[in-house]
Amino acid sequence: MPLAVHAYRHRFAFALLGTLLAFDVLPASAQSPETVRVRGEVVSVEGSALDVKPRQGPDVAVTLPEKFRLSGIVKASLADIKAGTFIGVTSVPKEGSNSRALEIHIFPEAMRGAGEGDRPWDLAPGSSMTNGTATPVDSVDGKTITVAYKGGSRVIVVGPDTSIVTYAPADRSELKAGAKIFVNAQKGADGTLTAMSVSVGKDGVAPPM
């Protein structure tokens, strides 16, 4: 592999790791209780001032520091999830013992093991985030994936409405009016929000996390 390509992949993997660290994928003891997640659309960007129209409620002002973690989100499919693929799944309870997937994000191989486990998530009432190794199978419900992690597993039913995405490089110029984003921000004592990481949708994809 050419050195330039190897170096690029290394830098991208390192940047993604930083994004994941801010994506609540560390043990609870390492998490910051001041993290706020903002999901929505960019209204404007002026210097370090990012104005976001969230999915619900009034616009939210977020400060972009000189350095923050930025990654792109692109569309993927069930065909990209093989036995052994490391994924993150947001799911909600389903009748019986299974859960229903709201979204699945496929981690690059360099991020295998990041945030492995099962924890509450705030995408929807009662939702959970589960990071682990996938074993997809066909079942009477359609496609079912067992997500195995250290200490347990969760059986996930994937429906036709489940969003499936993966990560890609992104540039700060992509943060412009109309862009769909997912922001992990640090809330200051005065209530102001400063971005730690931003995921921006590419090619019309909205980050579903």
VOVEX-346797 format. One record per residue (C-alpha): x, z, y; residue number from 1; residue in one letter. Coordinates in steps of 0.1 Angstrom, whole numbers. Layout:
// residues N
[site [X; Z; Y]; NUM; 'A']
...
END
This chain:
// residues 209
[site [0; 0; 0]; 1; 'M']
[site [14; -9; 35]; 2; 'P']
[site [26; 21; 54]; 3; 'L']
[site [3; 13; 83]; 4; 'A']
[site [-28; 13; 61]; 5; 'V']
[site [-18; 45; 44]; 6; 'H']
[site [-12; 62; 77]; 7; 'A']
[site [-46; 50; 90]; 8; 'Y']
[site [-64; 63; 60]; 9; 'R']
[site [-46; 96; 63]; 10; 'H']
[site [-55; 100; 99]; 11; 'R']
[site [-92; 92; 92]; 12; 'F']
[site [-93; 116; 63]; 13; 'A']
[site [-78; 144; 85]; 14; 'F']
[site [-103; 137; 112]; 15; 'A']
[site [-132; 138; 87]; 16; 'L']
[site [-119; 171; 75]; 17; 'L']
[site [-122; 185; 110]; 18; 'G']
[site [-157; 171; 112]; 19; 'T']
[site [-167; 188; 80]; 20; 'L']
[site [-152; 221; 91]; 21; 'L']
[site [-176; 221; 120]; 22; 'A']
[site [-204; 208; 97]; 23; 'F']
[site [-210; 243; 82]; 24; 'D']
[site [-190; 235; 50]; 25; 'V']
[site [-169; 266; 51]; 26; 'L']
[site [-177; 299; 35]; 27; 'P']
[site [-200; 321; 56]; 28; 'A']
[site [-171; 344; 65]; 29; 'S']
[site [-154; 315; 83]; 30; 'A']
[site [-185; 302; 101]; 31; 'Q']
[site [-192; 308; 137]; 32; 'S']
[site [-227; 323; 144]; 33; 'P']
[site [-226; 305; 178]; 34; 'E']
[site [-228; 270; 163]; 35; 'T']
[site [-258; 249; 175]; 36; 'V']
[site [-268; 216; 159]; 37; 'R']
[site [-282; 189; 182]; 38; 'V']
[site [-299; 158; 166]; 39; 'R']
[site [-311; 130; 188]; 40; 'G']
[site [-302; 101; 210]; 41; 'E']
[site [-277; 98; 238]; 42; 'V']
[site [-294; 95; 272]; 43; 'V']
[site [-262; 92; 293]; 44; 'S']
[site [-225; 100; 292]; 45; 'V']
[site [-207; 107; 325]; 46; 'E']
[site [-171; 118; 320]; 47; 'G']
[site [-173; 149; 299]; 48; 'S']
[site [-211; 154; 304]; 49; 'A']
[site [-232; 142; 274]; 50; 'L']
[site [-270; 142; 279]; 51; 'D']
[site [-290; 141; 246]; 52; 'V']
[site [-327; 136; 240]; 53; 'K']
[site [-333; 157; 209]; 54; 'P']
[site [-359; 148; 183]; 55; 'R']
[site [-380; 175; 198]; 56; 'Q']
[site [-381; 193; 231]; 57; 'G']
[site [-364; 186; 265]; 58; 'P']
[site [-330; 170; 270]; 59; 'D']
[site [-299; 189; 261]; 60; 'V']
[site [-266; 189; 280]; 61; 'A']
[site [-235; 190; 260]; 62; 'V']
[site [-199; 191; 273]; 63; 'T']
[site [-174; 168; 256]; 64; 'L']
[site [-140; 185; 256]; 65; 'P']
[site [-108; 165; 258]; 66; 'E']
[site [-105; 167; 220]; 67; 'K']
[site [-134; 169; 196]; 68; 'F']
[site [-140; 154; 162]; 69; 'R']
[site [-158; 121; 160]; 70; 'L']
[site [-170; 102; 130]; 71; 'S']
[site [-193; 73; 123]; 72; 'G']
[site [-223; 73; 100]; 73; 'I']
[site [-231; 41; 81]; 74; 'V']
[site [-258; 31; 56]; 75; 'K']
[site [-251; 36; 19]; 76; 'A']
[site [-272; 33; -13]; 77; 'S']
[site [-279; 49; -46]; 78; 'L']
[site [-256; 24; -62]; 79; 'A']
[site [-228; 40; -43]; 80; 'D']
[site [-234; 73; -61]; 81; 'I']
[site [-217; 73; -95]; 82; 'K']
[site [-212; 101; -120]; 83; 'A']
[site [-184; 122; -104]; 84; 'G']
[site [-191; 112; -68]; 85; 'T']
[site [-188; 142; -44]; 86; 'F']
[site [-219; 143; -21]; 87; 'I']
[site [-238; 166; 2]; 88; 'G']
[site [-276; 167; -1]; 89; 'V']
[site [-303; 182; 22]; 90; 'T']
[site [-333; 190; 1]; 91; 'S']
[site [-366; 209; 1]; 92; 'V']
[site [-384; 225; -28]; 93; 'P']
[site [-405; 203; -50]; 94; 'K']
[site [-432; 212; -76]; 95; 'E']
[site [-414; 226; -106]; 96; 'G']
[site [-378; 236; -107]; 97; 'S']
[site [-364; 205; -89]; 98; 'N']
[site [-358; 198; -53]; 99; 'S']
[site [-366; 167; -32]; 100; 'R']
[site [-338; 150; -13]; 101; 'A']
[site [-343; 144; 24]; 102; 'L']
[site [-309; 129; 29]; 103; 'E']
[site [-276; 123; 10]; 104; 'I']
[site [-242; 119; 26]; 105; 'H']
[site [-214; 106; 4]; 106; 'I']
[site [-180; 121; 11]; 107; 'F']
[site [-149; 100; 9]; 108; 'P']
[site [-127; 110; -20]; 109; 'E']
[site [-102; 127; 3]; 110; 'A']
[site [-129; 152; 11]; 111; 'M']
[site [-137; 162; -24]; 112; 'R']
[site [-144; 199; -26]; 113; 'G']
[site [-152; 204; 11]; 114; 'A']
[site [-179; 230; 15]; 115; 'G']
[site [-187; 231; -22]; 116; 'E']
[site [-218; 252; -27]; 117; 'G']
[site [-255; 257; -18]; 118; 'D']
[site [-267; 272; 15]; 119; 'R']
[site [-298; 272; 38]; 120; 'P']
[site [-300; 243; 63]; 121; 'W']
[site [-321; 237; 94]; 122; 'D']
[site [-331; 200; 90]; 123; 'L']
[site [-366; 210; 78]; 124; 'A']
[site [-384; 243; 70]; 125; 'P']
[site [-371; 257; 37]; 126; 'G']
[site [-344; 230; 34]; 127; 'S']
[site [-310; 236; 18]; 128; 'S']
[site [-276; 219; 20]; 129; 'M']
[site [-259; 214; -14]; 130; 'T']
[site [-223; 200; -17]; 131; 'N']
[site [-211; 192; -51]; 132; 'G']
[site [-203; 166; -78]; 133; 'T']
[site [-232; 143; -87]; 134; 'A']
[site [-245; 133; -121]; 135; 'T']
[site [-272; 107; -115]; 136; 'P']
[site [-298; 99; -142]; 137; 'V']
[site [-331; 80; -145]; 138; 'D']
[site [-361; 102; -151]; 139; 'S']
[site [-399; 100; -150]; 140; 'V']
[site [-396; 110; -113]; 141; 'D']
[site [-373; 80; -106]; 142; 'G']
[site [-337; 88; -99]; 143; 'K']
[site [-326; 124; -104]; 144; 'T']
[site [-292; 138; -95]; 145; 'I']
[site [-278; 170; -107]; 146; 'T']
[site [-254; 183; -80]; 147; 'V']
[site [-230; 207; -97]; 148; 'A']
[site [-209; 232; -77]; 149; 'Y']
[site [-188; 263; -85]; 150; 'K']
[site [-213; 289; -97]; 151; 'G']
[site [-243; 267; -101]; 152; 'G']
[site [-262; 234; -97]; 153; 'S']
[site [-293; 220; -82]; 154; 'R']
[site [-314; 192; -96]; 155; 'V']
[site [-324; 167; -69]; 156; 'I']
[site [-351; 140; -71]; 157; 'V']
[site [-343; 110; -49]; 158; 'V']
[site [-372; 91; -35]; 159; 'G']
[site [-376; 58; -17]; 160; 'P']
[site [-377; 76; 16]; 161; 'D']
[site [-344; 95; 10]; 162; 'T']
[site [-317; 85; 36]; 163; 'S']
[site [-283; 78; 21]; 164; 'I']
[site [-252; 74; 43]; 165; 'V']
[site [-215; 77; 42]; 166; 'T']
[site [-187; 82; 68]; 167; 'Y']
[site [-167; 56; 88]; 168; 'A']
[site [-142; 56; 117]; 169; 'P']
[site [-157; 58; 152]; 170; 'A']
[site [-145; 54; 187]; 171; 'D']
[site [-155; 74; 218]; 172; 'R']
[site [-168; 42; 234]; 173; 'S']
[site [-197; 43; 208]; 174; 'E']
[site [-211; 74; 226]; 175; 'L']
[site [-234; 55; 249]; 176; 'K']
[site [-270; 54; 259]; 177; 'A']
[site [-293; 48; 229]; 178; 'G']
[site [-267; 59; 203]; 179; 'A']
[site [-281; 82; 176]; 180; 'K']
[site [-260; 113; 171]; 181; 'I']
[site [-256; 146; 153]; 182; 'F']
[site [-237; 172; 173]; 183; 'V']
[site [-222; 205; 162]; 184; 'N']
[site [-217; 225; 194]; 185; 'A']
[site [-203; 259; 203]; 186; 'Q']
[site [-227; 279; 225]; 187; 'K']
[site [-210; 299; 252]; 188; 'G']
[site [-220; 333; 266]; 189; 'A']
[site [-237; 315; 295]; 190; 'D']
[site [-257; 293; 272]; 191; 'G']
[site [-237; 261; 277]; 192; 'T']
[site [-229; 239; 247]; 193; 'L']
[site [-195; 224; 240]; 194; 'T']
[site [-192; 198; 213]; 195; 'A']
[site [-169; 206; 183]; 196; 'M']
[site [-179; 175; 164]; 197; 'S']
[site [-201; 144; 169]; 198; 'V']
[site [-213; 120; 142]; 199; 'S']
[site [-226; 87; 157]; 200; 'V']
[site [-247; 62; 139]; 201; 'G']
[site [-234; 27; 135]; 202; 'K']
[site [-253; -5; 130]; 203; 'D']
[site [-286; 10; 138]; 204; 'G']
[site [-282; 40; 115]; 205; 'V']
[site [-293; 74; 127]; 206; 'A']
[site [-274; 104; 113]; 207; 'P']
[site [-300; 119; 90]; 208; 'P']
[site [-283; 153; 86]; 209; 'M']
END
